[in-house]
Amino acid sequence: MKLGLKSISKSILSVTIALTLLMVMLPQAMASDDICQIGSSGYATLDEALAAVADGQTIKLLSEITHRSGIVVTGKKDHHQSQWL
């Protein structure tokens, strides 16, 4: 089977367009609305993460948030020597 230069160019262009679309759309498909994470589990709110966190686990903030209610931490040590809220 003999392919012409025009056919090869079209194939390369098609593959290039497909890969470009994949690279543009993949990060959006992988994006999440989670603002907190405990291990590999994501949570949409800090309150959800606070309700789910177990002793010894860390809540990681994935984005800047405004949390208007207080947070009470009892029986925990500050291992990072930062201030508790």
N, CA, C and O atoms as a GROMACS GRO file, in nm:
protein
  340
    1MET      N    1   0.085  -0.117   0.000
    1MET     CA    2   0.000   0.000   0.000
    1MET      C    3   0.090   0.124   0.000
    1MET      O    4   0.180   0.138   0.084
    2LYS      N    5   0.065   0.210  -0.093
    2LYS     CA    6   0.149   0.328  -0.109
    2LYS      C    7   0.068   0.450  -0.064
    2LYS      O    8  -0.040   0.477  -0.116
    3LEU      N    9   0.124   0.524   0.033
    3LEU     CA   10   0.057   0.644   0.083
    3LEU      C   11   0.125   0.766   0.023
    3LEU      O   12   0.247   0.774   0.014
    4GLY      N   13   0.043   0.860  -0.016
    4GLY     CA   14   0.097   0.983  -0.070
    4GLY      C   15   0.131   1.081   0.041
    4GLY      O   16   0.088   1.063   0.155
    5LEU      N   17   0.207   1.182   0.007
    5LEU     CA   18   0.248   1.285   0.103
    5LEU      C   19   0.127   1.357   0.161
    5LEU      O   20   0.126   1.392   0.279
    6LYS      N   21   0.026   1.378   0.079
    6LYS     CA   22  -0.095   1.448   0.124
    6LYS      C   23  -0.168   1.364   0.230
    6LYS      O   24  -0.218   1.419   0.328
    7SER      N   25  -0.175   1.234   0.210
    7SER     CA   26  -0.242   1.144   0.304
    7SER      C   27  -0.167   1.139   0.437
    7SER      O   28  -0.229   1.140   0.543
    8ILE      N   29  -0.034   1.133   0.431
    8ILE     CA   30   0.047   1.130   0.552
    8ILE      C   31   0.033   1.262   0.630
    8ILE      O   32   0.023   1.260   0.752
    9SER      N   33   0.032   1.373   0.560
    9SER     CA   34   0.016   1.504   0.623
    9SER      C   35  -0.118   1.515   0.694
    9SER      O   36  -0.126   1.569   0.804
   10LYS      N   37  -0.223   1.463   0.631
   10LYS     CA   38  -0.356   1.466   0.693
   10LYS      C   39  -0.358   1.380   0.819
   10LYS      O   40  -0.418   1.418   0.920
   11SER      N   41  -0.292   1.266   0.814
   11SER     CA   42  -0.288   1.177   0.931
   11SER      C   43  -0.212   1.243   1.047
   11SER      O   44  -0.257   1.238   1.161
   12ILE      N   45  -0.100   1.304   1.016
   12ILE     CA   46  -0.022   1.372   1.119
   12ILE      C   47  -0.101   1.488   1.178
   12ILE      O   48  -0.101   1.508   1.299
   13LEU      N   49  -0.169   1.563   1.093
   13LEU     CA   50  -0.251   1.675   1.141
   13LEU      C   51  -0.365   1.625   1.230
   13LEU      O   52  -0.393   1.686   1.333
   14SER      N   53  -0.428   1.517   1.192
   14SER     CA   54  -0.538   1.460   1.272
   14SER      C   55  -0.489   1.416   1.411
   14SER      O   56  -0.554   1.443   1.512
   15VAL      N   57  -0.377   1.348   1.414
   15VAL     CA   58  -0.321   1.303   1.542
   15VAL      C   59  -0.281   1.423   1.628
   15VAL      O   60  -0.305   1.423   1.749
   16THR      N   61  -0.221   1.524   1.566
   16THR     CA   62  -0.180   1.644   1.639
   16THR      C   63  -0.300   1.716   1.700
   16THR      O   64  -0.295   1.758   1.815
   17ILE      N   65  -0.406   1.729   1.624
   17ILE     CA   66  -0.528   1.794   1.675
   17ILE      C   67  -0.589   1.712   1.789
   17ILE      O   68  -0.630   1.768   1.890
   18ALA      N   69  -0.594   1.581   1.773
   18ALA     CA   70  -0.651   1.495   1.878
   18ALA      C   71  -0.570   1.506   2.007
   18ALA      O   72  -0.627   1.516   2.115
   19LEU      N   73  -0.438   1.504   1.997
   19LEU     CA   74  -0.353   1.514   2.116
   19LEU      C   75  -0.365   1.652   2.181
   19LEU      O   76  -0.366   1.663   2.304
   20THR      N   77  -0.375   1.757   2.101
   20THR     CA   78  -0.392   1.891   2.155
   20THR      C   79  -0.522   1.903   2.232
   20THR      O   80  -0.525   1.959   2.342
   21LEU      N   81  -0.630   1.852   2.175
   21LEU     CA   82  -0.760   1.856   2.244
   21LEU      C   83  -0.755   1.776   2.374
   21LEU      O   84  -0.811   1.818   2.475
   22LEU      N   85  -0.690   1.663   2.371
   22LEU     CA   86  -0.677   1.581   2.492
   22LEU      C   87  -0.601   1.656   2.601
   22LEU      O   88  -0.641   1.654   2.717
   23MET      N   89  -0.492   1.721   2.563
   23MET     CA   90  -0.411   1.794   2.661
   23MET      C   91  -0.486   1.914   2.718
   23MET      O   92  -0.466   1.951   2.834
   24VAL      N   93  -0.572   1.976   2.640
   24VAL     CA   94  -0.648   2.091   2.687
   24VAL      C   95  -0.762   2.048   2.777
   24VAL      O   96  -0.788   2.113   2.879
   25MET      N   97  -0.829   1.940   2.743
   25MET     CA   98  -0.950   1.901   2.816
   25MET      C   99  -0.922   1.812   2.936
   25MET      O  100  -1.003   1.809   3.028
   26LEU      N  101  -0.812   1.741   2.940
   26LEU     CA  102  -0.783   1.649   3.049
   26LEU      C  103  -0.774   1.718   3.185
   26LEU      O  104  -0.834   1.669   3.281
   27PRO      N  105  -0.701   1.831   3.199
   27PRO     CA  106  -0.698   1.897   3.331
   27PRO      C  107  -0.836   1.940   3.379
   27PRO      O  108  -0.863   1.935   3.499
   28GLN      N  109  -0.922   1.983   3.289
   28GLN     CA  110  -1.057   2.023   3.329
   28GLN      C  111  -1.138   1.903   3.375
   28GLN      O  112  -1.216   1.913   3.470
   29ALA      N  113  -1.120   1.790   3.309
   29ALA     CA  114  -1.192   1.668   3.348
   29ALA      C  115  -1.142   1.618   3.482
   29ALA      O  116  -1.220   1.559   3.558
   30MET      N  117  -1.015   1.639   3.513
   30MET     CA  118  -0.958   1.593   3.638
   30MET      C  119  -0.982   1.690   3.753
   30MET      O  120  -0.962   1.656   3.870
   31ALA      N  121  -1.025   1.811   3.720
   31ALA     CA  122  -1.046   1.913   3.823
   31ALA      C  123  -1.155   1.868   3.920
   31ALA      O  124  -1.246   1.794   3.884
   32SER      N  125  -1.144   1.914   4.042
   32SER     CA  126  -1.237   1.877   4.146
   32SER      C  127  -1.284   2.002   4.219
   32SER      O  128  -1.214   2.103   4.222
   33ASP      N  129  -1.402   1.993   4.277
   33ASP     CA  130  -1.452   2.104   4.357
   33ASP      C  131  -1.410   2.092   4.503
   33ASP      O  132  -1.454   2.170   4.587
   34ASP      N  133  -1.326   1.994   4.533
   34ASP     CA  134  -1.282   1.973   4.671
   34ASP      C  135  -1.191   2.086   4.715
   34ASP      O  136  -1.105   2.133   4.640
   35ILE      N  137  -1.212   2.129   4.841
   35ILE     CA  138  -1.125   2.233   4.898
   35ILE      C  139  -1.039   2.177   5.011
   35ILE      O  140  -0.945   2.243   5.056
   36CYS      N  141  -1.071   2.056   5.056
   36CYS     CA  142  -0.994   1.991   5.162
   36CYS      C  143  -0.966   1.847   5.122
   36CYS      O  144  -1.038   1.787   5.043
   37GLN      N  145  -0.857   1.794   5.180
   37GLN     CA  146  -0.821   1.657   5.151
   37GLN      C  147  -0.767   1.592   5.277
   37GLN      O  148  -0.689   1.651   5.351
   38ILE      N  149  -0.811   1.469   5.300
   38ILE     CA  150  -0.757   1.385   5.407
   38ILE      C  151  -0.707   1.259   5.338
   38ILE      O  152  -0.786   1.180   5.287
   39GLY      N  153  -0.576   1.240   5.338
   39GLY     CA  154  -0.520   1.128   5.262
   39GLY      C  155  -0.553   1.147   5.115
   39GLY      O  156  -0.517   1.250   5.057
   40SER      N  157  -0.619   1.051   5.054
   40SER     CA  158  -0.657   1.063   4.913
   40SER      C  159  -0.804   1.100   4.896
   40SER      O  160  -0.852   1.109   4.783
   41SER      N  161  -0.876   1.123   5.006
   41SER     CA  162  -1.018   1.158   4.999
   41SER      C  163  -1.036   1.309   4.999
   41SER      O  164  -0.975   1.381   5.079
   42GLY      N  165  -1.120   1.357   4.908
   42GLY     CA  166  -1.146   1.500   4.898
   42GLY      C  167  -1.279   1.536   4.963
   42GLY      O  168  -1.370   1.454   4.971
   43TYR      N  169  -1.289   1.661   5.008
   43TYR     CA  170  -1.410   1.712   5.074
   43TYR      C  171  -1.442   1.851   5.020
   43TYR      O  172  -1.353   1.933   4.999
   44ALA      N  173  -1.570   1.875   4.996
   44ALA     CA  174  -1.614   2.002   4.938
   44ALA      C  175  -1.611   2.116   5.038
   44ALA      O  176  -1.603   2.233   4.999
   45THR      N  177  -1.618   2.085   5.167
   45THR     CA  178  -1.616   2.190   5.270
   45THR      C  179  -1.523   2.150   5.384
   45THR      O  180  -1.492   2.032   5.402
   46LEU      N  181  -1.480   2.249   5.459
   46LEU     CA  182  -1.399   2.222   5.577
   46LEU      C  183  -1.482   2.148   5.681
   46LEU      O  184  -1.431   2.060   5.750
   47ASP      N  185  -1.609   2.182   5.694
   47ASP     CA  186  -1.696   2.113   5.790
   47ASP      C  187  -1.704   1.963   5.760
   47ASP      O  188  -1.703   1.882   5.853
   48GLU      N  189  -1.713   1.926   5.632
   48GLU     CA  190  -1.716   1.784   5.595
   48GLU      C  191  -1.584   1.716   5.634
   48GLU      O  192  -1.584   1.604   5.686
   49ALA      N  193  -1.474   1.784   5.610
   49ALA     CA  194  -1.343   1.727   5.645
   49ALA      C  195  -1.328   1.714   5.796
   49ALA      O  196  -1.278   1.614   5.845
   50LEU      N  197  -1.373   1.816   5.870
   50LEU     CA  198  -1.365   1.811   6.016
   50LEU      C  199  -1.448   1.696   6.072
   50LEU      O  200  -1.409   1.633   6.170
   51ALA      N  201  -1.563   1.670   6.009
   51ALA     CA  202  -1.648   1.560   6.055
   51ALA      C  203  -1.586   1.424   6.024
   51ALA      O  204  -1.612   1.326   6.095
   52ALA      N  205  -1.504   1.417   5.920
   52ALA     CA  206  -1.448   1.288   5.877
   52ALA      C  207  -1.310   1.259   5.932
   52ALA      O  208  -1.267   1.143   5.932
   53VAL      N  209  -1.239   1.359   5.980
   53VAL     CA  210  -1.100   1.339   6.020
   53VAL      C  211  -1.092   1.249   6.144
   53VAL      O  212  -1.170   1.263   6.238
   54ALA      N  213  -0.996   1.160   6.142
   54ALA     CA  214  -0.973   1.070   6.254
   54ALA      C  215  -0.845   1.112   6.326
   54ALA      O  216  -0.765   1.189   6.272
   55ASP      N  217  -0.828   1.061   6.446
   55ASP     CA  218  -0.709   1.092   6.524
   55ASP      C  219  -0.583   1.057   6.446
   55ASP      O  220  -0.572   0.946   6.394
   56GLY      N  221  -0.490   1.149   6.438
   56GLY     CA  222  -0.365   1.126   6.369
   56GLY      C  223  -0.366   1.166   6.222
   56GLY      O  224  -0.261   1.168   6.158
   57GLN      N  225  -0.483   1.199   6.168
   57GLN     CA  226  -0.491   1.241   6.028
   57GLN      C  227  -0.474   1.393   6.016
   57GLN      O  228  -0.494   1.466   6.112
   58THR      N  229  -0.438   1.437   5.897
   58THR     CA  230  -0.419   1.578   5.869
   58THR      C  231  -0.516   1.623   5.761
   58THR      O  232  -0.533   1.555   5.660
   59ILE      N  233  -0.579   1.737   5.784
   59ILE     CA  234  -0.663   1.798   5.682
   59ILE      C  235  -0.576   1.894   5.603
   59ILE      O  236  -0.517   1.986   5.659
   60LYS      N  237  -0.569   1.871   5.473
   60LYS     CA  238  -0.491   1.958   5.385
   60LYS      C  239  -0.587   2.051   5.311
   60LYS      O  240  -0.679   2.004   5.245
   61LEU      N  241  -0.564   2.182   5.322
   61LEU     CA  242  -0.645   2.278   5.247
   61LEU      C  243  -0.590   2.287   5.106
   61LEU      O  244  -0.471   2.308   5.087
   62LEU      N  245  -0.678   2.270   5.007
   62LEU     CA  246  -0.637   2.272   4.867
   62LEU      C  247  -0.653   2.410   4.804
   62LEU      O  248  -0.598   2.436   4.697
   63SER      N  249  -0.728   2.496   4.871
   63SER     CA  250  -0.746   2.632   4.822
   63SER      C  251  -0.773   2.724   4.940
   63SER      O  252  -0.800   2.678   5.051
   64GLU      N  253  -0.766   2.852   4.914
   64GLU     CA  254  -0.793   2.950   5.019
   64GLU      C  255  -0.941   2.948   5.052
   64GLU      O  256  -1.026   2.945   4.962
   65ILE      N  257  -0.973   2.949   5.181
   65ILE     CA  258  -1.114   2.946   5.223
   65ILE      C  259  -1.140   3.054   5.326
   65ILE      O  260  -1.047   3.108   5.387
   66THR      N  261  -1.267   3.084   5.345
   66THR     CA  262  -1.312   3.169   5.455
   66THR      C  263  -1.403   3.083   5.540
   66THR      O  264  -1.508   3.038   5.494
   67HIS      N  265  -1.364   3.061   5.664
   67HIS     CA  266  -1.443   2.978   5.756
   67HIS      C  267  -1.484   3.067   5.872
   67HIS      O  268  -1.400   3.112   5.950
   68ARG      N  269  -1.613   3.094   5.883
   68ARG     CA  270  -1.662   3.194   5.977
   68ARG      C  271  -1.695   3.139   6.115
   68ARG      O  272  -1.707   3.217   6.210
   69SER      N  273  -1.710   3.010   6.129
   69SER     CA  274  -1.741   2.955   6.261
   69SER      C  275  -1.612   2.907   6.328
   69SER      O  276  -1.511   2.884   6.261
   70GLY      N  277  -1.617   2.891   6.458
   70GLY     CA  278  -1.499   2.849   6.533
   70GLY      C  279  -1.468   2.703   6.513
   70GLY      O  280  -1.554   2.624   6.474
   71ILE      N  281  -1.345   2.668   6.542
   71ILE     CA  282  -1.300   2.529   6.538
   71ILE      C  283  -1.241   2.498   6.674
   71ILE      O  284  -1.147   2.565   6.718
   72VAL      N  285  -1.294   2.397   6.740
   72VAL     CA  286  -1.246   2.358   6.871
   72VAL      C  287  -1.166   2.229   6.856
   72VAL      O  288  -1.217   2.130   6.804
   73VAL      N  289  -1.044   2.232   6.901
   73VAL     CA  290  -0.958   2.115   6.894
   73VAL      C  291  -0.927   2.074   7.038
   73VAL      O  292  -0.873   2.153   7.115
   74THR      N  293  -0.963   1.950   7.072
   74THR     CA  294  -0.938   1.903   7.207
   74THR      C  295  -0.853   1.777   7.202
   74THR      O  296  -0.869   1.693   7.113
   75GLY      N  297  -0.764   1.767   7.298
   75GLY     CA  298  -0.683   1.647   7.310
   75GLY      C  299  -0.583   1.628   7.197
   75GLY      O  300  -0.538   1.516   7.172
   76LYS      N  301  -0.548   1.735   7.130
   76LYS     CA  302  -0.454   1.725   7.019
   76LYS      C  303  -0.328   1.803   7.052
   76LYS      O  304  -0.333   1.905   7.120
   77LYS      N  305  -0.215   1.755   7.004
   77LYS     CA  306  -0.089   1.827   7.019
   77LYS      C  307  -0.060   1.898   6.889
   77LYS      O  308  -0.094   1.849   6.781
   78ASP      N  309   0.001   2.015   6.899
   78ASP     CA  310   0.042   2.092   6.783
   78ASP      C  311   0.181   2.046   6.742
   78ASP      O  312   0.281   2.092   6.796
   79HIS      N  313   0.186   1.954   6.646
   79HIS     CA  314   0.314   1.899   6.603
   79HIS      C  315   0.392   1.993   6.514
   79HIS      O  316   0.512   1.975   6.494
   80HIS      N  317   0.325   2.095   6.460
   80HIS     CA  318   0.390   2.189   6.369
   80HIS      C  319   0.418   2.323   6.438
   80HIS      O  320   0.470   2.415   6.375
   81GLN      N  321   0.385   2.332   6.563
   81GLN     CA  322   0.404   2.452   6.644
   81GLN      C  323   0.346   2.577   6.578
   81GLN      O  324   0.406   2.684   6.582
   82SER      N  325   0.230   2.561   6.517
   82SER     CA  326   0.158   2.675   6.461
   82SER      C  327   0.039   2.703   6.554
   82SER      O  328   0.011   2.624   6.644
   83GLN      N  329  -0.028   2.812   6.534
   83GLN     CA  330  -0.141   2.847   6.619
   83GLN      C  331  -0.266   2.774   6.574
   83GLN      O  332  -0.292   2.758   6.455
   84TRP      N  333  -0.342   2.729   6.672
   84TRP     CA  334  -0.473   2.669   6.642
   84TRP      C  335  -0.572   2.781   6.624
   84TRP      O  336  -0.562   2.886   6.687
   85LEU      N  337  -0.668   2.758   6.537
   85LEU     CA  338  -0.774   2.859   6.516
   85LEU      C  339  -0.883   2.841   6.618
   85LEU      O  340  -0.980   2.916   6.617
   0.00000   0.00000   0.00000
